[in-house]
Amino acid sequence: MSETVSEPTGRRSSPLLHVVLHQPDIPQNTGNIGRTCLAVGAKLWLVRPLGFRLSEKHLRRAGMDYWPQVEWEAVENWSVLLERLGDRPMWFLTKSGRHRVWEASFQPGDVLVLGSETRGLPAAMLETHAARTLSLPMHPEVRSLNLASTATAVVYEAVRQLGGL
């Protein structure tokens, strides 16, 4: 999917957190997560391929009129993301995470990585980073939580640990 989009450079010198959506499928979730990022001073990263066009009205609608203010960047793949983020500590969100979200010790600049709504994060990525996988508790009959709900819960736990805004 090739498209030209003007991506804001943002106004913060150092985001509080980095929120990565690995190959997201649903523009409404991405828009909502972008709004959450703006609310706390986090940068949103989108790892392609995306299941939607960045110009979609659903993305803008979910992000409301905040989307132009969101600090975000779309990258071509995981390798490019790793180059751009350097050696920042990463936390990987998955239903099968080794630790609960509140057991993590979040630091400013940490990276929260969430997978696509339909596939989650790749198994190889979770295996490689097993010690840094996190989950939210849920009853076993629930396959997963909504991506935007999960991102918001984890972002605000990190904000709480960091002493608020």
C-alpha positions as CSV (number, residue, x, y, z in Angstrom):
1,M,0.0,0.0,0.0
2,S,1.7,3.1,-1.2
3,E,0.6,6.5,-0.1
4,T,2.0,9.9,0.7
5,V,1.0,11.3,4.0
6,S,2.2,14.3,5.9
7,E,3.3,13.0,9.3
8,P,3.6,15.5,12.1
9,T,7.0,15.8,13.7
10,G,5.4,16.6,17.1
11,R,6.3,19.3,19.5
12,R,7.9,17.3,22.4
13,S,11.6,16.8,22.6
14,S,11.2,13.5,24.4
15,P,7.9,11.5,24.5
16,L,6.9,10.1,27.9
17,L,6.3,6.7,26.2
18,H,6.3,5.1,22.8
19,V,3.3,3.1,21.8
20,V,3.9,0.7,18.9
21,L,1.0,-0.9,16.9
22,H,2.5,-3.8,15.0
23,Q,0.5,-4.2,11.8
24,P,-2.9,-2.9,13.1
25,D,-6.0,-3.8,11.2
26,I,-8.8,-1.5,12.4
27,P,-8.5,2.3,11.9
28,Q,-10.9,3.1,14.7
29,N,-8.6,1.5,17.2
30,T,-5.6,3.3,15.9
31,G,-7.5,6.6,16.0
32,N,-8.5,6.0,19.6
33,I,-5.0,4.9,20.6
34,G,-3.6,8.0,19.0
35,R,-6.0,10.2,21.1
36,T,-4.7,8.4,24.2
37,C,-1.1,9.0,23.2
38,L,-1.8,12.7,22.7
39,A,-3.5,12.8,26.2
40,V,-0.3,11.6,28.0
41,G,2.5,12.8,25.7
42,A,3.3,9.5,24.1
43,K,4.4,8.9,20.5
44,L,2.5,6.5,18.4
45,W,4.4,4.2,16.0
46,L,2.6,2.2,13.3
47,V,4.5,-0.8,11.8
48,R,3.4,-1.7,8.3
49,P,1.7,-3.4,6.6
50,L,-1.4,-1.7,7.9
51,G,-4.9,-3.1,7.4
52,F,-6.2,0.4,6.3
53,R,-5.1,3.5,4.6
54,L,-3.8,6.3,6.8
55,S,-6.1,8.7,5.1
56,E,-9.2,6.7,6.1
57,K,-12.1,8.7,7.5
58,H,-12.5,6.1,10.3
59,L,-9.0,6.8,11.6
60,R,-9.7,10.6,11.7
61,R,-13.1,10.1,13.1
62,A,-11.9,7.9,16.0
63,G,-9.1,10.3,16.7
64,M,-11.6,13.2,16.4
65,D,-10.1,16.6,15.7
66,Y,-7.0,15.5,17.8
67,W,-5.4,13.5,15.0
68,P,-3.4,16.4,13.5
69,Q,-1.8,17.0,17.0
70,V,-0.9,13.4,17.6
71,E,2.9,12.7,17.4
72,W,3.1,9.6,15.2
73,E,5.2,7.9,12.6
74,A,4.6,5.0,10.3
75,V,7.6,2.7,9.5
76,E,7.9,0.1,6.8
77,N,8.7,-2.9,9.0
78,W,9.9,-4.1,12.4
79,S,13.6,-3.7,11.5
80,V,13.2,0.0,10.7
81,L,11.3,0.5,13.9
82,L,14.2,-1.0,15.9
83,E,16.6,1.3,14.1
84,R,14.5,4.4,14.9
85,L,13.9,3.5,18.5
86,G,17.5,2.4,19.4
87,D,17.9,0.5,22.6
88,R,14.9,1.8,24.5
89,P,13.4,-0.9,26.8
90,M,10.4,-2.6,25.2
91,W,7.3,-4.3,26.8
92,F,5.2,-6.7,24.7
93,L,1.5,-7.0,25.4
94,T,-0.1,-10.4,24.9
95,K,-2.8,-12.4,26.6
96,S,-0.2,-15.0,27.5
97,G,2.3,-12.5,29.0
98,R,4.7,-13.8,31.6
99,H,3.9,-10.9,33.9
100,R,0.9,-8.8,34.8
101,V,1.1,-5.1,33.6
102,W,1.4,-3.8,37.2
103,E,4.4,-6.0,37.8
104,A,6.4,-4.1,35.2
105,S,8.6,-1.2,36.3
106,F,7.9,1.4,33.7
107,Q,10.4,4.1,33.0
108,P,10.1,7.3,30.9
109,G,10.8,6.5,27.2
110,D,9.7,2.9,27.5
111,V,8.2,1.2,24.4
112,L,4.8,-0.6,24.6
113,V,4.3,-3.0,21.7
114,L,0.8,-4.2,20.8
115,G,-0.1,-6.6,18.0
116,S,-2.8,-6.5,15.4
117,E,-6.4,-7.1,16.4
118,T,-6.7,-10.3,14.4
119,R,-3.3,-11.9,14.9
120,G,-1.7,-10.4,17.9
121,L,2.1,-10.2,18.0
122,P,4.2,-12.8,16.0
123,A,5.1,-15.9,18.1
124,A,8.8,-15.5,17.3
125,M,8.8,-12.0,18.7
126,L,7.0,-13.1,21.9
127,E,9.5,-16.0,22.3
128,T,12.5,-13.7,21.8
129,H,11.2,-11.2,24.4
130,A,9.4,-13.7,26.7
131,A,10.8,-12.1,29.9
132,R,9.3,-8.7,28.8
133,T,5.8,-9.9,27.9
134,L,2.9,-8.4,29.9
135,S,-0.8,-9.2,30.1
136,L,-4.0,-7.9,31.7
137,P,-6.0,-10.4,33.6
138,M,-9.2,-11.8,32.0
139,H,-11.4,-14.8,32.2
140,P,-10.3,-17.7,30.0
141,E,-13.4,-17.6,27.8
142,V,-12.4,-14.2,26.5
143,R,-10.1,-14.5,23.5
144,S,-8.8,-10.9,23.9
145,L,-9.6,-7.4,24.9
146,N,-10.1,-4.6,22.4
147,L,-6.8,-3.2,21.3
148,A,-7.6,0.4,22.1
149,S,-8.9,-0.6,25.6
150,T,-5.7,-2.6,26.3
151,A,-3.5,0.2,25.1
152,T,-5.3,2.7,27.3
153,A,-5.1,0.5,30.4
154,V,-1.4,-0.1,30.0
155,V,-0.5,3.5,29.1
156,Y,-2.3,4.7,32.2
157,E,-0.7,2.1,34.4
158,A,2.7,3.4,33.1
159,V,1.6,7.0,33.7
160,R,0.5,6.1,37.3
161,Q,3.9,4.5,38.0
162,L,5.7,7.5,36.6
163,G,3.9,9.8,39.0
164,G,1.2,11.1,36.7
165,L,1.4,14.0,34.2
